[in-house]
Amino acid sequence: MIAKVIEYIDAHRNEYVDRLKDFLRIKSISTDPAVKAETRKAGEWVLKLLKDAGLKTEMIETPGHPSVFAHADGGKGPTVLVYGHYDVQPTGDESLWKSPPFEPTVRDGSLFARGSADDKGQAACHLFAIEAWMKTAGKLPGPVKVLIEGEEEISSPNLETVIRSNREKLACDYIVLSDTSKFNKTIPAITYGTKGLVYKEITLYGPKQDLHSGSFGGTVTNPGNALAHIIASMKDPVTNRVLIPGFYDDVLEMDDDEKGKMLGLPFDELKFREDVGVNMTNGEHGYNTVERKWVRPTLDVNGILCGFTGQGGSTIIPSKAMAKVSMRLVPNMNPRKIYQAFDETVHLLAPQGVRIEIKTFGCAAPYMCPLSSPAMKAAAAAIEAGYGVAPAFIREGGSLPILPMFKEVLGAESIMMGFCDPNCNAHGPNEFFDLDDLHKGIRSAAQFLEKMAKG
């Protein structure tokens, strides 16, 4: 039957592009209340596709944007939950787009639009694959459930409630999603690990107002100087290791097998520098660029605000200084432990004469799926069948807080099948999804359902 399903997918290749364009025209920017109705419209587009395909569907309402749920009984085998999201990032400065972000445009074999890769295009690969099975066989090869939410780009504030209150309805053996990328332009990937996140904002308050630096310099603590000292003291200037006490205590080191496979990946250091726009890479001493990206914890300043920053000069001692700092965590690190250690370190390093305020904007655990799981093997075989090339097994430097939550609540591991180009400009101007990846992604998703049903 899989041969007939693939034949159906191949025959509808152009139609899938046109339908994805319709999906991409919907301005489902979840953070913008002005387009709340449009955002819901995107959820309704997903709901209709699945309902028309023959699945049982419902809209799960939340205080924000709803989630779409669907399910269909299939043959024997483990239950697969397909996860994705229909909301997208804001467009940013639209003058930087070569074509309007919500007018999908094909150029050089790629479809340009906001959400084309993250995540409408990749989620559509699974939706179209489910539809192909239903239209061809009249049923799915195994039991399948679908959950497509509308708030991922705003950190899924209502998803945990949806999952916990619908635990039995969403019960599954494995979760599959495509919200990660390929290894490079030609090699697809399965991501088996993501980093956790602790995201902080430090504000130091000094004098009640900005002061003349000549009249008051050397008499009060300058919050800008104090903040610079705190930040600089958190990392060793030579080794680039984080100096927060206990930061590395629980880091899970790679075994020789994983390290060997990682070192065997065809990573192009020179191209990486060119893509990023730097003349050299830098990071924790003793590790290469891939290891720093995927398997080592980090601490980075994300933004600083302090004093006079306008044109010309204004010689002041600022009344306050603020910095946003994020830490990416690797498997076995406890975000709550790092959260507390960071706060304690800030208070320890701060000089007298400033008042400290620390806010937390993110606290998520890392995630890693066993490479030996049956679903991981099925995904690898499916991608190889869909793409004609075996996928690379990679980790991801970003964070997906939903994955440890899925594991905790549903007890299910998550399989991340990456179909988009790693340089697809997700979250930036001129986001794109290669049409070849769309087609091969649909084929791979269809193969995955068949291989999972076979066990």
N, C-alpha and C positions, 0 to 999 in steps of 0.2 A: 504493500500500500504506500510506503514512503516514496517509491518511484513516481506514483501518480500524484502525490502531494507536491513533490518537487516540480513535476511537469506543470501542474496548475500554477505554482508560484512563478515559474519561468514565463508562462503565457500571460500573466497579469503584471509583468514587470513595469510597464509604462503606467498602467492604471494605479499602481501603488504610489508612484511619484506624484500623480495628480491628486490623489486622496491625501497624501501627506502634506501637500501644499495647502489644502483646505484646512487641515489641522493647524498648520503653522500660521495661517492668517489670523487666527484667534488670539487676541492680545491678553493672554492669561498670565499677567504679571501679578503674582500673589501678594506682593508687598504694597501694591497701589490700590487703595480703596475706590479710586475713580473707575477702575475697570473690574470691579467685583463681579458684575453680571457677565462680562466677557470671560472671566476666569471660570465661572460656573459653566458657561457655554462649552468650554473645552472639555470639562468633565462629562457633559451631556453628549459630546461627540464620541468620547470613548464608550459611554454607556450604550449608545445606539449601535456602534460597530459590534459590540459583543452581543447585544440582544439580537440584532439581525443575523448574526452568525449562528444563533441557536442556543446561546448560554442563558442561564437564569441570572438575572441582573437586579441590582438595587443600588440606590444612592444612600450612602451612610452620611447623614448630616453631622456637622460639627459646629462649634461657635464661629469658626472661620469658613474655610472652603471645604466642600464635601469630598469624600473618598468614594470611588467607584468600586463596587464588589461584584464579582461574577463567578459562577462555577458551573462545571459540567462533569457529569459522571463519565468515566471512561472504562477501560478494561482494568486488569489487575496491575499492581505495581504501586510504588510510593506516590503519595500525593505531592504535587508540585504547586507552589504558590508563586505566581508571576507578579513581581512588584515593579512599579515605575511611578513617575509623576508627570502630571500634565501642566504644571505651572512652570513659568520661566523667569529668568532674571530681567531686571529693567534693561532698557536698551543703551543707557549711557548717552554720550554725545553722538547724536544721530548724524552729524556732519562727517563723522569718521567712517560711516558705512558707505560702501560703494553702491549699494542698492537699499531701499527702505527695509528695515528689519522685519516688518510684518507683511512684506510683499515678496514671498519666496521666489528666488531667482536662480536659474541654473547657469553656471559659468564653469567652463573647463571641466565638466563632468562632476561638479559638486553643486549641492543645493544650499544656497545661502539664505539664512533667516535666523531670527532669534528662536532658540529652542530646537533648532534642526538636529543638533547632536545631544544637547542636554535639556530635556531628555525625551522630547517628543519623538524624534526620529528613531532613537534606539528602542524606546518602549513600543513604537509602532511595529518594529521587527517582530516582536513577540505576539502582538495583537493580530497582525496579518498572518502569522504562522498558525495561530489558533484557528483563525477564520478559514485558512486553506484546508486544514484538517477537517473542519466541520463541513465545508462545501464539497470536499472530495469523498470523505469516508462516512459522513453523517454523524460522526462521533470523534472524540479524541482518543488517542491510543492508551491513555491512562488518566486517572483522576487529576483534574487541574482546577485551580482556583486563581483568581486574578484580583489584585488590589492596586489600584492606581490612585494616588493621592494628589491633592492640589496645594500642598504647603511645604514641599521639600525645600524650596529656595528661601523659605523663612524659618528654617530649622525644625519643620514638622511639629509645631507646638501642640497639635491635637492628635497626632498619630498614636502616641502611647495609649491615650484613652480609648481610641478606636480599637487598638489591638487588644488591650486588656478586657474591654467590655464585650468584645466579639471573639474571645479566645477559642471557643468551641467551633464557631463558624469558620474561623481562619486556620484551624488546626491543619498541620501539614508535616511532611517529612523533610522537605527541602524548599528553600526559597531561591528563585533565580531572578536576576536583575541585570540590566545593562545600563549602568550609570557611570561606567569607567571606560577607559580607552584601550586601543590596541597598544602593542609595544612600540611599533613605529608605523610608518605609512603602509608597509607591505605585510607586516606580521601581526595577526590578531593576538589577543591575549586573554588569559584568565587571571584575574586578580584574586589572590588568596589571603591578602592581609592589608589592613588599613590602619593608619595611626589614630591614636586618641588625641584629644585636644583639651588644654586648659587655657582659657583666654581671659586676660586680666586688664584692668585699667587702673593705673596708679595716679593719684593726684596729690601733689604736695602743696600745702598752703603755708605761706610765710606772712609778710606784712599785710595789713588790711587793704592796702592799695599799692599800685606800682610806685616806686620811689626813685628819686634822682640818684643815679649811681655815683655821682661825685659827692653829694652831700651825705649819702647814707652807705656808700660802699665800704665794706670792711667792718660794719657795725651790726649787721643782721645777716642771718643765713639766707643765701640766695636760693630759692626753690629750683631754679634752672640748674645751677651748679650741683645742688644736692641730687637732683634727678639724674644728671649725667653720671655722677659718682656711683649711684645705686646700679644703674644699668651696666656701666663699664665693669663693675665689680662682680657681676653675675657670670662672666665668662673669662676664661684664661686667654690672654691676648696671643699666646704662642700656640697652644694646643687646640684652642676653640672649644674646650670642654666646659660644660655648664658647671658652675661652682656652688650651686645650691646644695646644701648638705643632704645626702641620701638620694640625690637625683638619679644615680645610676644603679642603686642597690638592687632593684628588681628587674633590670633589663634582661630580657630573654635573648641570649646569644644564639646565632645560627649554628646548626650542626655542620659538619664538613660536607655532607651531601647537598644541603641547601646552598651553602656558600659556593660549592663547585658549580652548581647549575646556574647560579646568579652570575658568577664570573664568566661563564660560558656564553652568556647572552651577547649578541652583536651590538653592544652599546658604542656609539660613535661620540667620543669625548669632544672632538673638534667641532662636529656639527651641533652638539649640545651648546657649546659656547657661542657659536654663531647664531643659533636660534634665540638664545637668551640675550645676546648682545654684550658679552663680557670677554675680556682677553685672558681670563684664567678662572678656574673654579677654586673654591675655598671652603673649608669646613673642618669637622673634627679630625684631628691628627690621627693617622693610622688607618683611615678608611678611604675607599675610592668614592667617586661621585654617586654611583648606583647605590652603594651601601648607605651613604649619607642620606640619600633621597628616601629610601625605603625602610631601612632597618635600624637606624640610629635616631635617638630622640634629639630634639632641637629646641632652641629658645631664640626667638626673633622679636625685634621691635617692629610693630606694625604702623606706628604713627606717634609723633611727638608734637605737642602744642605748648608754646611757652613764649611769653613776652611779646615784644614788638617784631613783627615779621613783614611789615609793609615796605614800600620803596623808601630808600634813604635811611637815615639813622635816627634813633631815639634812645638815648642813653638812660636806660632804666634798670632797676632791679625789679623783676616781675613779682607780682603778688602770689602767683601760683604757676605750677608746671604740671603737665599731664603727659603720660605715655601709655600706649596700648601695647601689651606684650603677650605673645602667644607661645605656648609650648606644645610641640607635637610629641606624642608618647607612643612607644612601641609595646608589643605584647608583653604582658605580665606587669606592666607599670599600672599603679593604682592612681587614677586622676585625683581622688580626694586627698591622697597622701601628698601628691605633688602640689596640689592646691594649697594645702596647709603649709608645706615647706616653703613655698614661694612667699606667702604672706609673712611668715616668720623672718625670712631673709631680708625682705624689704624693711621691716621694722628694725632689724639688727643693723643694717647698713645706713639707715637714715641718720643724719646728724641732728643734734639738738637744734631747736629753733624752727622746726616745721611741723605741721600737723598732717598726718597721713590718712588718706581715704583710699580704700581698695575695693573695686567692684569686679564682679565676675560675670562674664558674658558667655562663657562656654565651659562645659565640663563633661567630656565624653570619653568613654573607654575605647581602647584599641580593639581590633578584631582580627582573628586569623582562623581560617578554615583548614581542616586537615587535608593535605594533598592526597591522602589515600582513600577519601570517601568515594562511594559508588557514583554519586552525582558529579563529583569532580572528574572522574574518568569518563562519564557519559558526556559531559560538556566538552572535554578535550576531543573526543571522537566526533562529536557533532560539529564542532568548529572546523575540524580537519575535513569533514565531509562537505561542509558548506563553502569553505574557502579554498580547499585544495592544498592547504598548507597547515602544518601543526601549529597550535598556538604556543606562545611563550607563557610561562608561569611567572607572574610578577607580583610585587607588593606595590602599595600606593602610598604616597606621602601625605595625601589628604585624609580627611576623616568622614566617616559615614556612621553617625551615632545610632542610626536605626538598626545596624547589624547586631551589636551586642544586645540591644533591646529585643530584637526578634529571637535571638538565642535564649535570652532569659525567659521571655513570656511564652513563646511557642516551642522552645526546645529544638529549633531547627537551624541547621547551618545554611549559610547564604553562598550561592555560586554567582560570581560576577563575570559575565561574558562581555568583553569589550569589543565593540564594533567600530567606534569612531576614531579618527586620526588624533593622536595625542596633541597635535598642534591645531585643533579645530576651532580655536578662539572661543571656547565656551566661556561665558560671562563677559566677553569682550566684544568689540565691534567685528563685523564680518564673520560671525559664527557660521560654520558650514558642516555638512555631512556628505561624504562622497556617495554618489548614486550606486557605485559598485559595492560599497559597504552596506548600503541599504538592502540591496538585493541579496548579497551573501549573508547578511545578518538574518534576513527572513528565512533563508534556506537553513542556516545553522540552528535557529530557534525551532524550526519544524523538526529537524533531525534530533534535537535534544529531547523533545517530547517522546519521540519514538524510542530512543535509546533508554530513556528513563523507564518507560513502560516495560521494556524487555528485562530490566534489572541488570 
